[in-house]
Amino acid sequence: MAVLVASTREGRVGDEVGRWFVECAAGHGGLALDVLDLATFAIPARYPAEPTAAMAGFAKRIAVAEAYVVVTPEYNRSFPASLKQAIDCAYAEWRAKPVGFVSYGYRAGGRYAVEHLRDVFTELHTATVRDAVCLDLLEHDCGNLGAGPHAEGAGHAVTTLLDELVWWGLALRDGRRARPYCG
Ligand SMILES: Cc1cc2nc3c(=O)[nH]c(=O)nc-3n(C[C@H](O)[C@H](O)[C@H](O)COP(=O)(O)O)c2cc1C
């Protein structure tokens, strides 16, 4: 399972949210985790005529993974441009695999970003799982997500997300093996 950390902003909290989620996912058992922190990929802001090595490297890791979790903030009621630029580096590599979301923002917990991402990932022939982890930054201290009054609820939300993602991951793996995807 690939975990995409979407924010590349200087001073971001996305790295802390990503770290917490990966720790939770490691405890879920049986998942091979690959963290794709977009701040560590030199994906160009302008789309080049030919994919750069960074773009090709990113697409290769998307190809290898059988499920994805996107850890994203909400910027102006959507997701950050850094994430769209990365998503667009791959196409067929995403196909017929499940995608889940961990979002964060104020009050809505990044839900608007998730809803926009569902549209994008439908275009890419993925299955987005219903339940997301949405963290309200007014309630959560990103440096200490494992503690505090809302930690238990967040932990349950992670379990639900991962249970659904594993179910879809196994079902779609079987499906891809049984017959070529039609799309
Ligand atoms: C350009 C920009 C736009 C933002 N727009 C929203 C927004 O529409 N809704 C929201 O809940 N938070 C918004 N925020 C607050 C971010 O969710 C918050 O700063 C969060 O920490 C950003 O994630 P990051 O630190 O990992 O980059 C915005 C922040 C930035 C920098």
The ligand as a Tripos MOL2 file, in Angstrom:
@<TRIPOS>MOLECULE
LIG
   31    33     1     0     0
SMALL
NO_CHARGES

@<TRIPOS>ATOM
      1 C1         -3.2560   28.2410    0.6080 C.3       1 LIG1
      2 C2         -4.0210   27.6860    1.7810 C.ar      1 LIG1
      3 C3         -5.3920   27.5690    1.7020 C.ar      1 LIG1
      4 C4         -6.1130   27.0160    2.7560 C.ar      1 LIG1
      5 N1         -7.4620   26.8300    2.6360 N.ar      1 LIG1
      6 C5         -8.1320   26.1340    3.5700 C.ar      1 LIG1
      7 C6         -9.4950   25.7590    3.3800 C.ar      1 LIG1
      8 O1        -10.1220   26.0660    2.3870 O.2       1 LIG1
      9 N2        -10.1010   25.0460    4.3520 N.ar      1 LIG1
     10 C7         -9.4400   24.6570    5.4910 C.ar      1 LIG1
     11 O2        -10.0430   23.9750    6.3240 O.2       1 LIG1
     12 N3         -8.1500   24.9950    5.7030 N.ar      1 LIG1
     13 C8         -7.4810   25.7100    4.7710 C.ar      1 LIG1
     14 N4         -6.1770   26.0310    4.9470 N.ar      1 LIG1
     15 C9         -5.5430   25.6570    6.2120 C.3       1 LIG1
     16 C10        -4.7970   24.3460    6.0530 C.3       1 LIG1
     17 O3         -5.6680   23.2390    6.0310 O.3       1 LIG1
     18 C11        -3.7740   24.2000    7.1670 C.3       1 LIG1
     19 O4         -2.8800   25.3080    7.1050 O.3       1 LIG1
     20 C12        -2.9670   22.9210    7.0730 C.3       1 LIG1
     21 O5         -2.0010   22.9000    8.0960 O.3       1 LIG1
     22 C13        -2.2780   22.8170    5.7210 C.3       1 LIG1
     23 O6         -1.5970   21.5970    5.6100 O.3       1 LIG1
     24 P1          0.0130   21.5370    5.5700 P.3       1 LIG1
     25 O7          0.4960   22.2690    6.8230 O.co2     1 LIG1
     26 O8          0.3480   20.0850    5.6330 O.co2     1 LIG1
     27 O9          0.4410   22.2020    4.3040 O.co2     1 LIG1
     28 C14        -5.4440   26.6040    3.9260 C.ar      1 LIG1
     29 C15        -4.0580   26.7630    3.9990 C.ar      1 LIG1
     30 C16        -3.3500   27.2550    2.9360 C.ar      1 LIG1
     31 C17        -1.8390   27.3660    3.0250 C.3       1 LIG1
@<TRIPOS>BOND
     1     1     2 1
     2     2     3 ar
     3     2    30 ar
     4     3     4 ar
     5     4     5 ar
     6     4    28 ar
     7     5     6 ar
     8     6     7 ar
     9     6    13 1
    10     7     8 2
    11     7     9 ar
    12     9    10 ar
    13    10    11 2
    14    10    12 ar
    15    12    13 ar
    16    13    14 ar
    17    14    15 1
    18    14    28 ar
    19    15    16 1
    20    16    17 1
    21    16    18 1
    22    18    19 1
    23    18    20 1
    24    20    21 1
    25    20    22 1
    26    22    23 1
    27    23    24 1
    28    24    25 2
    29    24    26 1
    30    24    27 1
    31    28    29 ar
    32    29    30 ar
    33    30    31 1
@<TRIPOS>SUBSTRUCTURE
     1 LIG1         1 GROUP 0 **** ****
